[in-house]
Amino acid sequence: MRQPLIKAEGALRERISNYTQVAPTAPEAELPPYLASFLAHLRLLIGVPFEYLVPDARLVPPESIRFFYLDRSWTDRLIDGVIAVGKLGTREQAHHQEQNPALASRLDGLEKYVRDLQRGAVDFESARNAEVGQAGTVTGFLLRSAAVAGWPHMEVRAFDRILPERPDLTSPEVEQARVPLLRLERLSPSVLIAFFDGVPRLVWCEEPHHGVQFGVKIEAGKAVLFDRSAQGVADVRDEVRVPFRRSGRRVLHVAELRRALTQSHAAHPTMPAQNGSADFAIEVLDVPWRQRFQGQGGIPELTGSRVFSSNVAVAGIAAEPSTIRLVEQLVQR
């Protein structure tokens, strides 16, 4: 009969004295897929109750946006709290302290693939085996607006530099300037949260590009169309008044509108000559709106009839004495 390599007393003594117990590179030290995925999602506050993120609704008033940095120390303590369920004594605590760097490194890599995992763009094994360095700064925003409810599939893009108003999105320079999107989720019908892998200098919020849309613009209470070239580029300096039918409320008079476009073409030869439905469609094209946030505030682009523009000056409100008193009262509570 073979003698055991180590007896029970010796095994217990070794486990108590050896904090690591299992080498981080050993197969049995690998986190189960469900646990690794859960912790990576938690790193981006997925599943954290909204009242823990925004304790008072007045911090995010209607039609406002709040940009922020994600506190890594806070999320690390969040992970510690989840793992604390299995800590029964000092031995488990020492084991966690020894294994924590390897755990943080593993979550650093998975964190960047959380959105791809949610969308099914990558499988868990590929995300786990990807070579990813230490996680960097994470930023984001909370947007509370009717635009979120009106366009639930709003597109969000971020860039690490200021781009022109109408850049070529297919150029390599624009693609290199993209800041990866880590999370984009509607927390309620009118609240949108986004996380970026880095610090953007420019953020776009765009109406979904589902297809071709037609419409008119409302400028100073009147319906107008901007003169468009044959390539579809609008000239906001020149506009055509949109006529309505007398017998129908808010019903366009298409024949009169076509005649008005023909007259405008005589003064602006770059416009289509209105020889058919295709030329008419170019003039009434209603491209998706885009809201730019850069520098100290948002600069809306007049690219559609539903241009979203925040009417809340965040920096000015934050410096007001009344706001400071409200924040102090919330802290004291």
N, C-alpha and C positions, 0 to 999 in steps of 0.2 A: 504493500500500500504506500502510495506516494505521500510524502509530507507536504503540507501547504507551504507556499512560498512565504506567507505571512499569516500570523494568527489574528483573531478578531481584536485583541487588545492592541496589537501593534498597528493594525489598520486604522483603528479609531484614533490612536495617538498621532499617526502620520497625517490624518485628515485634519486634526485640530491644529497641528503645527505648520502644515503646508497651506498657506492662504490660497494659492492658485488652484490647488487640488487637480484641476484639469488644465492642460496647456491651452491657450487661446486658439492655437492652430490645430488642435486635435478635432477629429470629426464630431466626437460627442459633445464638444463645446459649442457647436453651431446652434444658433437660435432656430427653433421651429419656424417654418415659413409663415404661419398665421401670426405668431408673436412678433417676428421681425417686421412684417407688413403693418401690424397694428401700431407698433411703436414709431415706425416711420411716418405713418399718417398722423399720429399724435404730435410729432415734431412740428407739423404745419397746422396745429390746433384743430384738426379735423375730429369732430366729436366733442369738442369742448363747448359747454353751454354758452349761449350768446351773452347771458347776463354776467359771465365771468370776463368777457372781453369788453363789453360796454355796460358798466354798472348803472348808468343813467341815460335815458333816451335823449336828454338835452345835450349830451356830448356829441350826438350826431343828429342835428336838426334836419327837417325835410329840405330837400334840394341842396345837399352838402356832400363834400368828399373830405376824408381825413387820411392823409398819408402818414406812414409810421415805419419805424424799424422794429424788427422782431428781436426781442431780448433772448439771447441764447441761454443766459443763466436761468431765465424763467422756464424755458422749455426743458432744460436739463433737469431742473427740479421736478418738473412734471413727469419726466421719465423715471426719476428716482422714486416718486410716489407710487407709480404703477408697480415697479419692481419690489417695493418695500413689502408687498403682500407676502412674499416668501422669506422675509428676514425675521428669524425668530430669536436671534442672539448675536453676540459679538463675532462669532465665527462666520455667519452669513454676511454680516456687515463688512468684515475684513475681506471676504471673498469678492464681494461686490466692488470694493475699492480697488482690488487687484485687477479685476476683469473689466472695469468701467472704460479704460482707454480703448480696448478692443471693441467693446459694444458701441461706443461713440463713433469710432471709425466705420463700423458696419452701417450704422444709421446715417452717417454722412453720405455714404454712397447711395443708399436706398431712397433717401429724401428727395433726390433729384429725379427719381423715376416714379414718384407717387402719382402724378397726374397721368403719366403714360400707363401705369398699372390700372388706374380707374377707367381709362378709356379703352383698355384692351390693346393698346399699341405695342406692348412689350409683355413678355411673360416674366414670372417672378425669378426664374433661374437666370435669365439673361440679365435682369436688373441686379441681381445679387452678385454675379460674377463680373460685372462691368468694372473697369478700372477708373475710379473716381477719387480725386484727392479730398483734402479736408474741406468741409463745408465753409462757405464764406458768409458774407453779410446777406441777410434776407430782409427785404423791404416789402411794402404792400400798401393797400388802401382799402378803406370802407366807403362805399358809395351808397347814399340813400337818396333815391330819386324816383320820380314817376317814369323816367326813361328806362329803369330796370324792369318795371312791370310792363311797360309798353313793348319792349324788345327783349324778351327773356334770353335770347341767344346773342346778346351783345358781344362784340369782339373787342378784345383788349390787347394792345401791343405796347411794348416798352422798348426804349432805345437808350444807349449810353451816351448819346450825343444829340445835339439839336439838328434836326433835319429840315429841309425846305418844306414849304406848305404842301407841295405836290411832288414828292420824290418818286423816282422810278423804283417801285417795290421789287422789281426783278433784278436790280443791280447787285453785285456782290458786296459793295460797300454798305448798302442798307441791311443786307442779311447779316453781315459781320457786326453791325451796330445793335442787333437785337439782343435784348436782355431776356433770358429764358423765363417762361411763366411756370411757376411751381404749383399754383392753385388758382382756380377761378370757379367760384361757387355762389349761387344765390342762397342767402341765409333766410330770406323771407321774400314775399313778392316784390318788395321795393328796396331790398338791401343786398348789395353785391360786395363780396370780399375777394381780393386778389393778392397773391404773393409773387415776388420776383426774386430770382437768383442773382442779386446784385443791386446796385443803386442806379436807377434810371435817371436820365436828365430830361426825358420826354416820354409821355404816356399818351396813347391814343385810346379813346373809347368810341367805337364805331357801331353804327346800325348794321345789322346782319346783311351780308351780301347774298341774299337768296336768289335774286334774279333782277330782271329789268323792271323798273317802276316808273310810272308817269304821274305828274302832278304839277302844281303851280306853287309859287312862293307868295307868302303873305308879308308884305313890307308896309309898315306904317298903316295897317288896317286895310290895305288894298291888295288885290290879287294881281301879280305881275309874272312875266317870264323874262329871264335874262337872255339877251341875244347870244346864241351859240354858233360856233363855227361848224363847218362840215365834219370836223373831228370830234365834236361834242364838247369843246372847251367853252365855258360860259364867260361872258364879259359882264361883270357886275356893274360896270359904268353905264351901260345902255340896257333899257328894259322896255318891254311891251306890255301895255295895260290889257288885262284879260277881260273880255266882255262876258256878260251873263244874259240869259234869256229873261225877258220881262215877265213871262207867264210862269216861270219856274224859279223857285227860290234856290239860289246857289247852284244853278244848273248852267254849265258853260255853253256859250254860243259858239260852237266849233267852227261854223262857216265864217262868222265874223272874225274869229281868232285867226283863221288861216289867211283872211284878207289882210289883217293887221301884220302878220308875219311877212306877207308878200311885200307890203309897203316898207317894212323895216329892212327887207333884203335890198331894196333899191338904194337905201342909204348905207348899208353895210354889205358889200358884195361877198364877204367871206361867209355869210350865212347861206344855208341851203336854199335853193330857188323855189321850194314848195311845189315840186312836180309830182308828188305822190305821198303815200302814207309814210314811207321811210323818212322823207325829209321832215314831215310834220312830227314824227316820233322823236327825232333828234332834238327839236326845239322844246318839247314837253318832257324830256327825260328828267327824272327826279333821282339823282344819285344819292346813295346813303350818306347821312350826315356823319361828321367826324368832330369830336371835341378833343382839343389838344390841351394838355397840362404840362407846362414847362416853366422853369424859373420860379417866379413868385406867384403865379396864377395861371388860370386857363385862358387860352386864346381860341375862341370858336372859329371854325372854318365855315363859310357860307357855301356848303356843298349840297344842301338839301333844304326842303321846306320845313323840316322839324329839327332845327338847330338847337341843341341843348347847351345852355350856358348857366353855370352856377351863379346865383345871386347872393352868395354868402362870402364875405371877405374874411377868411379864416384868421389871418394874421392880425387884422384889426380887431376882430371880436375877442381873440385870445388876450390882447393887451388891455382890454377895457377893465376898469376897476370892478364893475358888476360881475364880470366873468370870473375874475380872480376870487372874489368873495364867495361865489357859488362853488368853486372848486375847493376852497378852504373848508366850507361847510360840509361838502361831501367827504373830505378826508377826515374831519373830526368825527363824523358819524361812524 
